[in-house]
Amino acid sequence: MNDERVNEIRDTLKEYVLSVDGTYSYKDKTLYVFRDYTTGLILYASLSRDDKHQLFQP
């Protein structure tokens, strides 16, 4: 994921109550789903564990 996309997603996440779900696995990879807790709106989903670390770093 490029830095521009990471910054865009970080800015968007500030507007929501964030819920992260990583309970679904497929072929030894976990699907991480970021959603707004209050509406259920899916904000982002990824099979890469690196993506979620980039989103939460300052």
PQR file of N, CA, C, O and H, with PARSE charges and radii, in Angstrom:
ATOM      1  N   MET A   1       0.861  -1.167   0.000 -0.4000 1.5000
ATOM      2  CA  MET A   1       0.000   0.000   0.000 -0.0000 2.0000
ATOM      3  C   MET A   1       0.907   1.229   0.000  0.5500 1.7000
ATOM      4  O   MET A   1       1.881   1.289   0.750 -0.5500 1.4000
ATOM      5  N   ASN A   2       0.580   2.213  -0.849 -0.4000 1.5000
ATOM      6  CA  ASN A   2       1.437   3.391  -0.913 -0.0000 2.0000
ATOM      7  C   ASN A   2       1.107   4.375   0.208  0.5500 1.7000
ATOM      8  O   ASN A   2       0.025   4.330   0.792 -0.5500 1.4000
ATOM      9  H   ASN A   2      -0.211   2.165  -1.459  0.4000 1.0000
ATOM     10  N   ASP A   3       2.060   5.264   0.498 -0.4000 1.5000
ATOM     11  CA  ASP A   3       1.921   6.204   1.608 -0.0000 2.0000
ATOM     12  C   ASP A   3       0.730   7.143   1.439  0.5500 1.7000
ATOM     13  O   ASP A   3       0.072   7.495   2.418 -0.5500 1.4000
ATOM     14  H   ASP A   3       2.939   5.300   0.023  0.4000 1.0000
ATOM     15  N   GLU A   4       0.455   7.544   0.215 -0.4000 1.5000
ATOM     16  CA  GLU A   4      -0.675   8.439  -0.032 -0.0000 2.0000
ATOM     17  C   GLU A   4      -1.990   7.757   0.354  0.5500 1.7000
ATOM     18  O   GLU A   4      -2.856   8.372   0.977 -0.5500 1.4000
ATOM     19  H   GLU A   4       0.989   7.258  -0.580  0.4000 1.0000
ATOM     20  N   ARG A   5      -2.129   6.513  -0.013 -0.4000 1.5000
ATOM     21  CA  ARG A   5      -3.350   5.759   0.317 -0.0000 2.0000
ATOM     22  C   ARG A   5      -3.477   5.556   1.829  0.5500 1.7000
ATOM     23  O   ARG A   5      -4.573   5.649   2.382 -0.5500 1.4000
ATOM     24  H   ARG A   5      -1.426   6.014  -0.520  0.4000 1.0000
ATOM     25  N   VAL A   6      -2.348   5.279   2.494 -0.4000 1.5000
ATOM     26  CA  VAL A   6      -2.352   5.103   3.951 -0.0000 2.0000
ATOM     27  C   VAL A   6      -2.837   6.376   4.623  0.5500 1.7000
ATOM     28  O   VAL A   6      -3.682   6.315   5.515 -0.5500 1.4000
ATOM     29  H   VAL A   6      -1.458   5.204   2.044  0.4000 1.0000
ATOM     30  N   ASN A   7      -2.320   7.524   4.213 -0.4000 1.5000
ATOM     31  CA  ASN A   7      -2.735   8.799   4.816 -0.0000 2.0000
ATOM     32  C   ASN A   7      -4.207   9.084   4.564  0.5500 1.7000
ATOM     33  O   ASN A   7      -4.898   9.596   5.445 -0.5500 1.4000
ATOM     34  H   ASN A   7      -1.633   7.573   3.488  0.4000 1.0000
ATOM     35  N   GLU A   8      -4.692   8.762   3.379 -0.4000 1.5000
ATOM     36  CA  GLU A   8      -6.103   8.960   3.057 -0.0000 2.0000
ATOM     37  C   GLU A   8      -6.986   8.105   3.961  0.5500 1.7000
ATOM     38  O   GLU A   8      -7.995   8.587   4.476 -0.5500 1.4000
ATOM     39  H   GLU A   8      -4.131   8.346   2.663  0.4000 1.0000
ATOM     40  N   ILE A   9      -6.618   6.856   4.156 -0.4000 1.5000
ATOM     41  CA  ILE A   9      -7.413   5.955   5.006 -0.0000 2.0000
ATOM     42  C   ILE A   9      -7.342   6.409   6.459  0.5500 1.7000
ATOM     43  O   ILE A   9      -8.357   6.389   7.154 -0.5500 1.4000
ATOM     44  H   ILE A   9      -5.798   6.464   3.738  0.4000 1.0000
ATOM     45  N   ARG A  10      -6.175   6.815   6.931 -0.4000 1.5000
ATOM     46  CA  ARG A  10      -6.050   7.312   8.311 -0.0000 2.0000
ATOM     47  C   ARG A  10      -6.978   8.484   8.553  0.5500 1.7000
ATOM     48  O   ARG A  10      -7.665   8.532   9.573 -0.5500 1.4000
ATOM     49  H   ARG A  10      -5.350   6.831   6.367  0.4000 1.0000
ATOM     50  N   ASP A  11      -7.008   9.437   7.620 -0.4000 1.5000
ATOM     51  CA  ASP A  11      -7.881  10.603   7.771 -0.0000 2.0000
ATOM     52  C   ASP A  11      -9.345  10.190   7.823  0.5500 1.7000
ATOM     53  O   ASP A  11     -10.116  10.733   8.613 -0.5500 1.4000
ATOM     54  H   ASP A  11      -6.450   9.399   6.791  0.4000 1.0000
ATOM     55  N   THR A  12      -9.729   9.236   6.989 -0.4000 1.5000
ATOM     56  CA  THR A  12     -11.106   8.753   6.966 -0.0000 2.0000
ATOM     57  C   THR A  12     -11.466   8.052   8.274  0.5500 1.7000
ATOM     58  O   THR A  12     -12.578   8.213   8.778 -0.5500 1.4000
ATOM     59  H   THR A  12      -9.102   8.795   6.347  0.4000 1.0000
ATOM     60  N   LEU A  13     -10.540   7.280   8.822 -0.4000 1.5000
ATOM     61  CA  LEU A  13     -10.821   6.521  10.037 -0.0000 2.0000
ATOM     62  C   LEU A  13     -11.091   7.415  11.242  0.5500 1.7000
ATOM     63  O   LEU A  13     -11.732   6.972  12.195 -0.5500 1.4000
ATOM     64  H   LEU A  13      -9.637   7.149   8.413  0.4000 1.0000
ATOM     65  N   LYS A  14     -10.624   8.651  11.226 -0.4000 1.5000
ATOM     66  CA  LYS A  14     -10.846   9.576  12.340 -0.0000 2.0000
ATOM     67  C   LYS A  14     -12.319   9.914  12.511  0.5500 1.7000
ATOM     68  O   LYS A  14     -12.731  10.367  13.579 -0.5500 1.4000
ATOM     69  H   LYS A  14     -10.104   9.011  10.452  0.4000 1.0000
ATOM     70  N   GLU A  15     -13.118   9.699  11.467 -0.4000 1.5000
ATOM     71  CA  GLU A  15     -14.529  10.064  11.489 -0.0000 2.0000
ATOM     72  C   GLU A  15     -15.435   8.940  11.994  0.5500 1.7000
ATOM     73  O   GLU A  15     -16.645   9.133  12.105 -0.5500 1.4000
ATOM     74  H   GLU A  15     -12.783   9.331  10.599  0.4000 1.0000
ATOM     75  N   TYR A  16     -14.877   7.785  12.299 -0.4000 1.5000
ATOM     76  CA  TYR A  16     -15.678   6.615  12.630 -0.0000 2.0000
ATOM     77  C   TYR A  16     -15.256   5.993  13.952  0.5500 1.7000
ATOM     78  O   TYR A  16     -14.152   6.226  14.443 -0.5500 1.4000
ATOM     79  H   TYR A  16     -13.893   7.629  12.209  0.4000 1.0000
ATOM     80  N   VAL A  17     -16.163   5.190  14.521 -0.4000 1.5000
ATOM     81  CA  VAL A  17     -15.826   4.330  15.646 -0.0000 2.0000
ATOM     82  C   VAL A  17     -15.352   3.030  15.006  0.5500 1.7000
ATOM     83  O   VAL A  17     -16.151   2.276  14.449 -0.5500 1.4000
ATOM     84  H   VAL A  17     -17.060   5.000  14.122  0.4000 1.0000
ATOM     85  N   LEU A  18     -14.062   2.775  15.088 -0.4000 1.5000
ATOM     86  CA  LEU A  18     -13.443   1.714  14.318 -0.0000 2.0000
ATOM     87  C   LEU A  18     -13.572   0.345  14.978  0.5500 1.7000
ATOM     88  O   LEU A  18     -13.338   0.186  16.176 -0.5500 1.4000
ATOM     89  H   LEU A  18     -13.413   3.387  15.540  0.4000 1.0000
ATOM     90  N   SER A  19     -13.947  -0.632  14.167 -0.4000 1.5000
ATOM     91  CA  SER A  19     -13.974  -2.028  14.569 -0.0000 2.0000
ATOM     92  C   SER A  19     -13.098  -2.788  13.580  0.5500 1.7000
ATOM     93  O   SER A  19     -13.242  -2.628  12.368 -0.5500 1.4000
ATOM     94  H   SER A  19     -14.137  -0.503  13.194  0.4000 1.0000
ATOM     95  N   VAL A  20     -12.190  -3.615  14.095 -0.4000 1.5000
ATOM     96  CA  VAL A  20     -11.319  -4.408  13.234 -0.0000 2.0000
ATOM     97  C   VAL A  20     -11.599  -5.876  13.508  0.5500 1.7000
ATOM     98  O   VAL A  20     -11.557  -6.334  14.649 -0.5500 1.4000
ATOM     99  H   VAL A  20     -12.073  -3.745  15.080  0.4000 1.0000
ATOM    100  N   ASP A  21     -11.885  -6.600  12.437 -0.4000 1.5000
ATOM    101  CA  ASP A  21     -12.201  -8.019  12.554 -0.0000 2.0000
ATOM    102  C   ASP A  21     -11.208  -8.810  11.723  0.5500 1.7000
ATOM    103  O   ASP A  21     -11.046  -8.543  10.532 -0.5500 1.4000
ATOM    104  H   ASP A  21     -11.919  -6.228  11.509  0.4000 1.0000
ATOM    105  N   GLY A  22     -10.550  -9.768  12.328 -0.4000 1.5000
ATOM    106  CA  GLY A  22      -9.608 -10.617  11.610 -0.0000 2.0000
ATOM    107  C   GLY A  22      -9.901 -12.083  11.862  0.5500 1.7000
ATOM    108  O   GLY A  22      -8.983 -12.879  12.059 -0.5500 1.4000
ATOM    109  H   GLY A  22     -10.681  -9.984  13.295  0.4000 1.0000
ATOM    110  N   THR A  23     -11.175 -12.443  11.855 -0.4000 1.5000
ATOM    111  CA  THR A  23     -11.541 -13.811  12.222 -0.0000 2.0000
ATOM    112  C   THR A  23     -11.710 -14.749  11.038  0.5500 1.7000
ATOM    113  O   THR A  23     -11.824 -15.960  11.232 -0.5500 1.4000
ATOM    114  H   THR A  23     -11.920 -11.797  11.695  0.4000 1.0000
ATOM    115  N   TYR A  24     -11.729 -14.228   9.823 -0.4000 1.5000
ATOM    116  CA  TYR A  24     -11.926 -15.070   8.642 -0.0000 2.0000
ATOM    117  C   TYR A  24     -10.580 -15.399   8.006  0.5500 1.7000
ATOM    118  O   TYR A  24      -9.824 -14.493   7.656 -0.5500 1.4000
ATOM    119  H   TYR A  24     -11.637 -13.245   9.665  0.4000 1.0000
ATOM    120  N   SER A  25     -10.278 -16.670   7.856 -0.4000 1.5000
ATOM    121  CA  SER A  25      -9.024 -17.095   7.235 -0.0000 2.0000
ATOM    122  C   SER A  25      -9.303 -17.842   5.942  0.5500 1.7000
ATOM    123  O   SER A  25     -10.289 -18.568   5.816 -0.5500 1.4000
ATOM    124  H   SER A  25     -10.892 -17.405   8.141  0.4000 1.0000
ATOM    125  N   TYR A  26      -8.395 -17.641   4.973 -0.4000 1.5000
ATOM    126  CA  TYR A  26      -8.502 -18.304   3.690 -0.0000 2.0000
ATOM    127  C   TYR A  26      -7.104 -18.641   3.198  0.5500 1.7000
ATOM    128  O   TYR A  26      -6.280 -17.745   3.015 -0.5500 1.4000
ATOM    129  H   TYR A  26      -7.594 -17.051   5.075  0.4000 1.0000
ATOM    130  N   LYS A  27      -6.832 -19.904   2.986 -0.4000 1.5000
ATOM    131  CA  LYS A  27      -5.518 -20.361   2.523 -0.0000 2.0000
ATOM    132  C   LYS A  27      -4.387 -19.790   3.390  0.5500 1.7000
ATOM    133  O   LYS A  27      -3.426 -19.217   2.876 -0.5500 1.4000
ATOM    134  H   LYS A  27      -7.502 -20.631   3.135  0.4000 1.0000
ATOM    135  N   ASP A  28      -4.517 -19.952   4.685 -0.4000 1.5000
ATOM    136  CA  ASP A  28      -3.526 -19.508   5.674 -0.0000 2.0000
ATOM    137  C   ASP A  28      -3.306 -18.003   5.700  0.5500 1.7000
ATOM    138  O   ASP A  28      -2.279 -17.542   6.197 -0.5500 1.4000
ATOM    139  H   ASP A  28      -5.297 -20.416   5.103  0.4000 1.0000
ATOM    140  N   LYS A  29      -4.242 -17.236   5.178 -0.4000 1.5000
ATOM    141  CA  LYS A  29      -4.186 -15.783   5.270 -0.0000 2.0000
ATOM    142  C   LYS A  29      -5.443 -15.306   5.977  0.5500 1.7000
ATOM    143  O   LYS A  29      -6.516 -15.886   5.810 -0.5500 1.4000
ATOM    144  H   LYS A  29      -5.076 -17.611   4.774  0.4000 1.0000
ATOM    145  N   THR A  30      -5.310 -14.263   6.757 -0.4000 1.5000
ATOM    146  CA  THR A  30      -6.444 -13.707   7.481 -0.0000 2.0000
ATOM    147  C   THR A  30      -6.965 -12.481   6.756  0.5500 1.7000
ATOM    148  O   THR A  30      -6.190 -11.618   6.343 -0.5500 1.4000
ATOM    149  H   THR A  30      -4.439 -13.792   6.893  0.4000 1.0000
ATOM    150  N   LEU A  31      -8.277 -12.406   6.603 -0.4000 1.5000
ATOM    151  CA  LEU A  31      -8.913 -11.236   6.023 -0.0000 2.0000
ATOM    152  C   LEU A  31      -9.209 -10.258   7.158  0.5500 1.7000
ATOM    153  O   LEU A  31      -9.964 -10.577   8.076 -0.5500 1.4000
ATOM    154  H   LEU A  31      -8.907 -13.107   6.939  0.4000 1.0000
ATOM    155  N   TYR A  32      -8.617  -9.075   7.092 -0.4000 1.5000
ATOM    156  CA  TYR A  32      -8.854  -8.032   8.085 -0.0000 2.0000
ATOM    157  C   TYR A  32      -9.887  -7.065   7.525  0.5500 1.7000
ATOM    158  O   TYR A  32      -9.712  -6.520   6.435 -0.5500 1.4000
ATOM    159  H   TYR A  32      -8.003  -8.816   6.346  0.4000 1.0000
ATOM    160  N   VAL A  33     -10.964  -6.854   8.274 -0.4000 1.5000
ATOM    161  CA  VAL A  33     -12.030  -5.962   7.846 -0.0000 2.0000
ATOM    162  C   VAL A  33     -12.126  -4.816   8.852  0.5500 1.7000
ATOM    163  O   VAL A  33     -12.319  -5.033  10.048 -0.5500 1.4000
ATOM    164  H   VAL A  33     -11.106  -7.297   9.160  0.4000 1.0000
ATOM    165  N   PHE A  34     -11.987  -3.600   8.341 -0.4000 1.5000
ATOM    166  CA  PHE A  34     -12.115  -2.393   9.146 -0.0000 2.0000
ATOM    167  C   PHE A  34     -13.495  -1.817   8.844  0.5500 1.7000
ATOM    168  O   PHE A  34     -13.812  -1.531   7.689 -0.5500 1.4000
ATOM    169  H   PHE A  34     -11.830  -3.424   7.369  0.4000 1.0000
ATOM    170  N   ARG A  35     -14.319  -1.646   9.885 -0.4000 1.5000
ATOM    171  CA  ARG A  35     -15.663  -1.127   9.657 -0.0000 2.0000
ATOM    172  C   ARG A  35     -16.034  -0.132  10.741  0.5500 1.7000
ATOM    173  O   ARG A  35     -15.469  -0.128  11.834 -0.5500 1.4000
ATOM    174  H   ARG A  35     -14.061  -1.879  10.823  0.4000 1.0000
ATOM    175  N   ASP A  36     -17.006   0.713  10.404 -0.4000 1.5000
ATOM    176  CA  ASP A  36     -17.552   1.643  11.382 -0.0000 2.0000
ATOM    177  C   ASP A  36     -18.457   0.853  12.306  0.5500 1.7000
ATOM    178  O   ASP A  36     -19.391   0.193  11.850 -0.5500 1.4000
ATOM    179  H   ASP A  36     -17.465   0.709   9.516  0.4000 1.0000
ATOM    180  N   TYR A  37     -18.193   0.914  13.580 -0.4000 1.5000
ATOM    181  CA  TYR A  37     -18.930   0.127  14.566 -0.0000 2.0000
ATOM    182  C   TYR A  37     -20.405   0.537  14.634  0.5500 1.7000
ATOM    183  O   TYR A  37     -21.276  -0.310  14.837 -0.5500 1.4000
ATOM    184  H   TYR A  37     -17.434   1.449  13.951  0.4000 1.0000
ATOM    185  N   THR A  38     -20.683   1.824  14.464 -0.4000 1.5000
ATOM    186  CA  THR A  38     -22.061   2.290  14.646 -0.0000 2.0000
ATOM    187  C   THR A  38     -22.951   2.002  13.447  0.5500 1.7000
ATOM    188  O   THR A  38     -24.146   1.767  13.625 -0.5500 1.4000
ATOM    189  H   THR A  38     -19.976   2.512  14.299  0.4000 1.0000
ATOM    190  N   THR A  39     -22.413   2.013  12.232 -0.4000 1.5000
ATOM    191  CA  THR A  39     -23.242   1.803  11.042 -0.0000 2.0000
ATOM    192  C   THR A  39     -22.995   0.457  10.360  0.5500 1.7000
ATOM    193  O   THR A  39     -23.833  -0.004   9.585 -0.5500 1.4000
ATOM    194  H   THR A  39     -21.442   2.204  12.087  0.4000 1.0000
ATOM    195  N   GLY A  40     -21.849  -0.178  10.643 -0.4000 1.5000
ATOM    196  CA  GLY A  40     -21.488  -1.414   9.970 -0.0000 2.0000
ATOM    197  C   GLY A  40     -20.838  -1.205   8.617  0.5500 1.7000
ATOM    198  O   GLY A  40     -20.520  -2.170   7.922 -0.5500 1.4000
ATOM    199  H   GLY A  40     -21.168   0.197  11.272  0.4000 1.0000
ATOM    200  N   LEU A  41     -20.636   0.055   8.237 -0.4000 1.5000
ATOM    201  CA  LEU A  41     -20.036   0.391   6.955 -0.0000 2.0000
ATOM    202  C   LEU A  41     -18.603  -0.141   6.881  0.5500 1.7000
ATOM    203  O   LEU A  41     -17.787   0.171   7.748 -0.5500 1.4000
ATOM    204  H   LEU A  41     -20.894   0.839   8.801  0.4000 1.0000
ATOM    205  N   ILE A  42     -18.288  -0.937   5.858 -0.4000 1.5000
ATOM    206  CA  ILE A  42     -16.931  -1.452   5.679 -0.0000 2.0000
ATOM    207  C   ILE A  42     -16.084  -0.349   5.068  0.5500 1.7000
ATOM    208  O   ILE A  42     -16.392   0.160   3.990 -0.5500 1.4000
ATOM    209  H   ILE A  42     -18.951  -1.190   5.153  0.4000 1.0000
ATOM    210  N   LEU A  43     -15.012   0.017   5.768 -0.4000 1.5000
ATOM    211  CA  LEU A  43     -14.136   1.101   5.342 -0.0000 2.0000
ATOM    212  C   LEU A  43     -12.954   0.591   4.543  0.5500 1.7000
ATOM    213  O   LEU A  43     -12.449   1.274   3.652 -0.5500 1.4000
ATOM    214  H   LEU A  43     -14.762  -0.396   6.643  0.4000 1.0000
ATOM    215  N   TYR A  44     -12.513  -0.631   4.873 -0.4000 1.5000
ATOM    216  CA  TYR A  44     -11.318  -1.174   4.230 -0.0000 2.0000
ATOM    217  C   TYR A  44     -11.233  -2.659   4.552  0.5500 1.7000
ATOM    218  O   TYR A  44     -11.635  -3.083   5.636 -0.5500 1.4000
ATOM    219  H   TYR A  44     -12.923  -1.186   5.597  0.4000 1.0000
ATOM    220  N   ALA A  45     -10.716  -3.448   3.628 -0.4000 1.5000
ATOM    221  CA  ALA A  45     -10.486  -4.867   3.864 -0.0000 2.0000
ATOM    222  C   ALA A  45      -9.204  -5.274   3.159  0.5500 1.7000
ATOM    223  O   ALA A  45      -8.905  -4.797   2.064 -0.5500 1.4000
ATOM    224  H   ALA A  45     -10.389  -3.104   2.748  0.4000 1.0000
ATOM    225  N   SER A  46      -8.439  -6.171   3.802 -0.4000 1.5000
ATOM    226  CA  SER A  46      -7.159  -6.572   3.225 -0.0000 2.0000
ATOM    227  C   SER A  46      -6.740  -7.942   3.738  0.5500 1.7000
ATOM    228  O   SER A  46      -7.054  -8.315   4.869 -0.5500 1.4000
ATOM    229  H   SER A  46      -8.681  -6.559   4.692  0.4000 1.0000
ATOM    230  N   LEU A  47      -6.032  -8.684   2.902 -0.4000 1.5000
ATOM    231  CA  LEU A  47      -5.443  -9.960   3.307 -0.0000 2.0000
ATOM    232  C   LEU A  47      -4.030  -9.759   3.850  0.5500 1.7000
ATOM    233  O   LEU A  47      -3.444 -10.693   4.398 -0.5500 1.4000
ATOM    234  H   LEU A  47      -5.778  -8.382   1.983  0.4000 1.0000
ATOM    235  N   SER A  48      -3.487  -8.579   3.710 -0.4000 1.5000
ATOM    236  CA  SER A  48      -2.113  -8.319   4.133 -0.0000 2.0000
ATOM    237  C   SER A  48      -2.062  -7.853   5.575  0.5500 1.7000
ATOM    238  O   SER A  48      -2.777  -6.930   5.966 -0.5500 1.4000
ATOM    239  H   SER A  48      -3.963  -7.820   3.265  0.4000 1.0000
ATOM    240  N   ARG A  49      -1.213  -8.493   6.363 -0.4000 1.5000
ATOM    241  CA  ARG A  49      -1.082  -8.049   7.750 -0.0000 2.0000
ATOM    242  C   ARG A  49      -0.265  -6.770   7.835  0.5500 1.7000
ATOM    243  O   ARG A  49      -0.367  -6.049   8.828 -0.5500 1.4000
ATOM    244  H   ARG A  49      -0.632  -9.243   6.046  0.4000 1.0000
ATOM    245  N   ASP A  50       0.539  -6.466   6.831 -0.4000 1.5000
ATOM    246  CA  ASP A  50       1.333  -5.238   6.838 -0.0000 2.0000
ATOM    247  C   ASP A  50       0.461  -4.000   6.742  0.5500 1.7000
ATOM    248  O   ASP A  50       0.782  -2.966   7.329 -0.5500 1.4000
ATOM    249  H   ASP A  50       0.622  -7.051   6.025  0.4000 1.0000
ATOM    250  N   ASP A  51      -0.652  -4.096   5.997 -0.4000 1.5000
ATOM    251  CA  ASP A  51      -1.536  -2.949   5.832 -0.0000 2.0000
ATOM    252  C   ASP A  51      -2.046  -2.418   7.155  0.5500 1.7000
ATOM    253  O   ASP A  51      -2.045  -1.207   7.379 -0.5500 1.4000
ATOM    254  H   ASP A  51      -0.912  -4.936   5.520  0.4000 1.0000
ATOM    255  N   LYS A  52      -2.478  -3.302   8.029 -0.4000 1.5000
ATOM    256  CA  LYS A  52      -3.058  -2.812   9.280 -0.0000 2.0000
ATOM    257  C   LYS A  52      -2.029  -2.134  10.162  0.5500 1.7000
ATOM    258  O   LYS A  52      -2.370  -1.206  10.896 -0.5500 1.4000
ATOM    259  H   LYS A  52      -2.478  -4.285   7.846  0.4000 1.0000
ATOM    260  N   HIS A  53      -0.778  -2.573  10.110 -0.4000 1.5000
ATOM    261  CA  HIS A  53       0.254  -1.910  10.903 -0.0000 2.0000
ATOM    262  C   HIS A  53       0.509  -0.504  10.391  0.5500 1.7000
ATOM    263  O   HIS A  53       0.732   0.406  11.189 -0.5500 1.4000
ATOM    264  H   HIS A  53      -0.502  -3.326   9.513  0.4000 1.0000
ATOM    265  N   GLN A  54       0.483  -0.305   9.096 -0.4000 1.5000
ATOM    266  CA  GLN A  54       0.704   1.019   8.516 -0.0000 2.0000
ATOM    267  C   GLN A  54      -0.416   1.981   8.906  0.5500 1.7000
ATOM    268  O   GLN A  54      -0.166   3.167   9.119 -0.5500 1.4000
ATOM    269  H   GLN A  54       0.302  -1.044   8.447  0.4000 1.0000
ATOM    270  N   LEU A  55      -1.632   1.487   9.000 -0.4000 1.5000
ATOM    271  CA  LEU A  55      -2.762   2.353   9.303 -0.0000 2.0000
ATOM    272  C   LEU A  55      -2.734   2.886  10.726  0.5500 1.7000
ATOM    273  O   LEU A  55      -3.262   3.966  10.988 -0.5500 1.4000
ATOM    274  H   LEU A  55      -1.835   0.524   8.827  0.4000 1.0000
ATOM    275  N   PHE A  56      -2.131   2.153  11.646 -0.4000 1.5000
ATOM    276  CA  PHE A  56      -2.169   2.557  13.046 -0.0000 2.0000
ATOM    277  C   PHE A  56      -0.893   3.226  13.537  0.5500 1.7000
ATOM    278  O   PHE A  56      -0.835   3.639  14.695 -0.5500 1.4000
ATOM    279  H   PHE A  56      -1.701   1.276  11.433  0.4000 1.0000
ATOM    280  N   GLN A  57       0.104   3.344  12.717 -0.4000 1.5000
ATOM    281  CA  GLN A  57       1.331   4.026  13.131 -0.0000 2.0000
ATOM    282  C   GLN A  57       1.138   5.523  12.992  0.5500 1.7000
ATOM    283  O   GLN A  57       0.514   5.984  12.036 -0.5500 1.4000
ATOM    284  H   GLN A  57       0.056   3.009  11.776  0.4000 1.0000
ATOM    285  N   PRO A  58       1.680   6.303  13.957 -0.5600 1.5000
ATOM    286  CA  PRO A  58       1.519   7.772  13.893  0.2800 2.0000
ATOM    287  C   PRO A  58       2.251   8.369  12.711  0.5500 1.7000
ATOM    288  O   PRO A  58       2.217   9.584  12.512 -0.5500 1.4000
TER
END
